[in-house]
Amino acid sequence: MALSSSQIRYLRSLAHDLSPVVLLGNKGATEAVVKELDQALGIHELVKVKLSGGDKDERQAQIDVLTEGTGAEKIHQIGHVVVLFRRNADEPKIALPR
């Protein structure tokens, strides 16, 4: 699903006060982390993830694994923190603006 720029701005404003729910360790984005993130997205829809250390390319690879494994969309990234969003089709919790 493609989000409009106003929807992305709205989600960024909601994510501002959130704490990271998923923290990646030295092993990076493993299958267990993807599974845990999938559950968190199912519950919250909007999740902050703190990435493990490394350069930009490593962090981007971790983000790619997480987004492809969960079907989430990257909303925003600052340094080692990324915000991901996936709409809950059954019970949407966040009402997006048009």
N, C-alpha and C positions, 0 to 999 in steps of 0.2 A: 504494500500500500504506500502510495506516495503522499507525503505530508506537504501542506502548503507552508510558505514562510511564516505566516501568522500562527499556524499550529505549532511550528517548531519554536517560535518565540515564546508561546504560551507554555510549552513543555519545559523549556529552559528555565522559565521563571518558577515553575513548580519544583524543578529539580534543585534549585539554588539552596534550599534549606535541608535537603536530604543528606543523610550520611551514607557512605559506601556500604552496601549490603554484602557484596562479594569482594573478597580480597584475594588477589592472585599471589601465590608464593613463588619460590625459586623454580618450580617445574613449569610455570606458565599456565596456559589455557589447556588443561587436561580434559579428558572425557568426563570425569567426575565434576569438574568445575562447570562445564557446559550444562550438565544435568541439573546441578544446583541452581544455576542461573535461570534455566528453563522454568524451574519451580517458582523462583522468586518473581519472574516476569508474569507467570500465571496468576500470582497473588496480587502483586503491586502494579503491574503494567509499566511503571517508570522506575528504573533502578540505576543507581550509581555503582560503578565498578572501579576499584583501585587496582591498577595494573602493576605487575612486578617491574623491577628495574630493567634497564637496557636502553638501547638507543631508539630512535624514532622508528626504524624499520622493524625492530623486534616488537615494539608496542603495537604498531599497525598490524603486524601478523597476528598478534594476540586478539586484537579487535576483530579482524577478519574471521578468525576461528569462532569467536563468540557469536558474532552476528549470523554467520552461516549455520552454526550449530543450533541456534535458537529461533531463527527467523525474525530476529529483532532488527530495529533500525537505529543507527547511531544518530543521536540528537546533537551531542556536543562533546567536545574533548578539550580539556585543559591539562597539559602536562601528563601526569600519570593517572588522571581520573577521567573516565568516560561515562556518559549518560546514555542508556539504551532504553528504547520503548518498543513494546509489542502490545497491540490491542488484544484484549480478552474478548473473543467473539461471543462467548456465552453470557458473561456478566461484565460489561464494560464499567470501569470505576471512574475513569476520567472522561468528562464531557469536553470534547475538542471544539474550539470555535470553527466557524466555516471559513 
